[in-house]
């Protein structure tokens, strides 16, 4: 019998198709009149400017295409301004025309995302000029991806699971239905939910977004759409459009879609699991029964920085209501496990080198997708550069880490806990020199300031019900 257990669809960086729309062709075929220019701030709030199509075309033909955005736009939460941000100064937000796509849930609108540039170039310490904005999440991710390819000859493919909950009310927080995981009664004919999910799927396909699957999840009113794999930057861009699409189609039918971590404590919460495959040009053929050198070093790098990453991947107090032991959320111990959904990193398709990937389970959808991917990939690239050995052992079961004795965990090298609240996560993040080098000291400082302000805004005044209403309406 062959020992080749490859299965599933094979994806590689060189065979991933990306849908790129031609603006002029779209304009000829349809009556588009407006363009929504999207960005995501450091608190993961989606923001946009709506410009006319005619002005957008004129802007693209200008010397420096872009929309003026106040620097405050990356650091404001509700009406609070995070320390370190002022109302003075502006950026130029430059649309990436390759992200252009029709928005079928709107009337006559196109959508585009981009990156921030300094309105006036600033001088680097060496005297050279730079337009790059150190606080731009998309720029940080791009730098990590480029560094991996240039310095390590490594590329990544990323697939993201977008979990969300449909609500019929936010005060009190209430779902329109209750169903079990992957149960068909989550799609009953004639219901609003069935109509919404059908339109979500159709809109994703019509927008050129990657869609593999839609299914019902375990919490009341909870569903998931699975996309990818794509390049890291394309995957993060897709997350923004997918979330916007889901929220707007739900609103069209009188329901609220929330990506908040755990609205219902009696059931598991919503995550944004990220699947990452590692592709090294120096190892074109991966082994069957073990990880490649690049995969192993990548995993070792992520595990080495894992206590710091939740400051970015689990950025709200509510995130830690989901990230607990015993509810398939990834648990609270720093480790990985083959097909282990109680580990923060699940090694999946371990014996299938063509489809082997790491499922990062320590992330929810209150996280900015660009920053989350930059942090995870950046940690992995550190491991690859250092040829970091994987010192922790696989935890494939039958016991989960939280079910083991301390001695049993120690035998596997499981000696650290994940942060148990957002303050601990911020402290770990601030003290991690490797991640600080990936993000840059200015972004670390500003991000932590925004995150602290966000925590205060979410928990200010009121009881648990008020806090829950606040987060389901923000995310």
Protein Blocks (a to p, Z undefined) as FASTA:
>chain_A
ZZbfcecjdddfklcccddddfklmmmmpccfbdcdddddfkopacdddddfklmmmmmm
mmbgcddddfklmmcghjbccehiafedcddddddfklgccdfkbghiacdddddddfba
cddfkopacfbdfklmklmmmmmmmmmmmmnopacdddddddddddfbfbdcddfbdcde
hiaklmgghiaklmmmmmmmmmmmmnopacfbdcddfbehiacddedjddfklmmmmmmm
mmmmmmmmmmmnopacdfbfblplkbccdddddcdddddfklmbacfkbccfklmmmmmm
mmmmmmmmmmmmmmcfklmmmmcghilnnpaadcddehiakbfbdcehkllmklgccddf
bbcfkbcfklmmmmmmmmmmmmmmnopacfbccdebjbdfklpcfklmmmnopabdcdfb
fklmmmmmmmmmklmmmnopklmmmmmmmmmmmmmmmmggcifklmmmmmmmmZZ
